[in-house]
C-alpha cells in the first residue's frame, strides 16, 4: 500500500502532526503574508499616493524600507512554515524565529522615519 508523501517537505520519517496544528501553522504563514501585503500597500501609498510635503529622499527611504521589510517577511515566512512543520512531524520543540523581532524593529524604524519626516524641512 502506497502512502502519500509527508507534508512540510520532510521525507525522512516522522509522524503526521495533528491536523489542527498543521492548519494553525498555515494560518500563521498566511498572517505573515498579509503583513507583507500591508507593508507593500504602505510603500505604494508613501511613494505614489500620499501627497507628503517631505524631503524626497526621506519619502523614498520610507517607501523602500517598507518594501524591503515586506520582501524579508515574504522570503522568510515559507522557510519558517517549513521548519515548524518539520519540527512538528519529528516531535521536536518548535524552532524560534527572528521574524517577529525583525518585523518589530523594522516597523519601529519606519515610525521613527515618519516622525522625523514631520519635523524635518
C-alpha positions as CSV (number, residue, x, y, z in Angstrom):
1,X,0.0,0.0,0.0
2,X,1.4,3.4,-1.0
3,X,1.5,6.2,1.5
4,X,1.2,9.9,0.5
5,X,4.4,11.9,0.8
6,X,4.9,13.5,4.1
7,X,3.8,17.2,4.4
8,X,6.1,20.0,5.1
9,X,8.9,18.7,2.9
10,X,10.0,16.1,5.4
11,X,10.9,12.9,3.6
12,X,12.8,11.0,6.4
13,X,10.0,9.7,8.5
14,X,8.3,11.2,11.5
15,X,4.6,11.1,12.1
16,X,1.8,13.2,10.7
17,X,1.1,16.0,13.1
18,X,-2.4,16.7,14.4
19,X,-4.2,18.5,11.6
20,X,-5.2,21.3,13.9
21,X,-1.5,22.2,14.4
22,X,-0.8,21.9,10.7
23,X,-3.7,24.3,10.0
24,X,-2.5,26.7,12.8
25,X,0.9,26.7,11.2
26,X,-0.6,27.5,7.8
27,X,-2.7,30.3,9.3
28,X,0.4,31.8,10.9
29,X,2.2,31.6,7.5
30,X,-0.8,33.4,5.9
31,X,-0.7,36.1,8.6
32,X,2.9,36.8,7.7
33,X,2.0,37.1,4.1
34,X,-0.9,39.5,4.9
35,X,1.6,41.6,6.9
36,X,3.9,41.7,3.9
37,X,1.0,42.8,1.7
38,X,0.1,45.6,4.1
39,X,3.7,46.8,4.1
40,X,3.7,46.8,0.3
41,X,0.4,48.8,0.3
42,X,2.1,51.2,2.7
43,X,5.1,51.5,0.4
44,X,2.9,52.2,-2.6
45,X,1.0,54.8,-0.6
46,X,4.1,56.6,0.6
47,X,5.8,56.6,-2.8
48,X,2.9,57.3,-5.1
49,X,-0.4,58.2,-3.4
50,X,0.1,60.3,-0.3
51,X,1.0,63.9,-1.1
52,X,3.7,64.3,1.6
53,X,5.5,67.5,1.8
54,X,8.7,65.8,2.9
55,X,12.2,65.8,1.6
56,X,12.1,63.5,-1.5
57,X,14.9,61.3,-0.2
58,X,13.1,60.8,3.2
59,X,10.0,59.8,1.4
60,X,12.0,57.4,-0.8
61,X,13.7,56.0,2.2
62,X,10.4,55.3,3.9
63,X,8.9,53.7,0.9
64,X,11.9,51.5,0.2
65,X,12.1,50.5,3.9
66,X,8.5,49.3,3.8
67,X,9.0,47.4,0.6
68,X,12.3,45.9,1.9
69,X,10.6,44.7,5.1
70,X,7.9,43.1,3.0
71,X,10.5,41.3,0.9
72,X,12.2,40.0,4.0
73,X,8.9,38.7,5.5
74,X,7.8,37.2,2.2
75,X,11.1,35.4,1.8
76,X,11.4,34.1,5.4
77,X,7.7,33.1,6.0
78,X,7.7,29.9,3.9
79,X,11.1,28.9,5.5
80,X,9.6,29.4,8.9
81,X,6.5,27.4,7.9
82,X,8.6,24.5,6.7
83,X,10.8,24.5,9.8
84,X,7.8,24.4,12.1
85,X,6.1,21.7,10.1
86,X,9.2,19.6,10.1
87,X,9.6,20.1,13.9
88,X,6.0,19.0,14.5
89,X,6.4,16.0,12.2
90,X,9.6,14.9,14.1
91,X,8.0,15.7,17.5
92,X,10.7,18.2,18.3
93,X,10.4,21.6,20.1
94,X,9.3,24.3,17.7
95,X,12.1,26.4,16.4
96,X,12.4,30.1,17.4
97,X,12.1,32.6,14.7
98,X,13.7,36.0,14.3
99,X,10.7,37.2,12.1
100,X,8.7,38.9,15.0
101,X,11.8,40.8,16.1
102,X,12.8,41.8,12.5
103,X,9.2,43.0,11.9
104,X,9.0,44.9,15.2
105,X,12.4,46.6,14.7
106,X,11.6,47.4,11.1
107,X,8.2,48.9,11.9
108,X,9.8,50.9,14.8
109,X,12.4,52.3,12.4
110,X,9.6,53.2,9.9
111,X,7.8,55.0,12.8
112,X,11.0,57.0,13.6
113,X,11.2,58.0,9.9
114,X,7.6,59.1,9.9
115,X,8.1,61.2,13.0
116,X,11.3,62.7,11.6
117,X,9.5,63.4,8.3
118,X,7.0,65.5,10.0
119,X,9.7,67.7,11.6
120,X,12.5,67.9,9.0
121,X,12.0,70.5,6.4
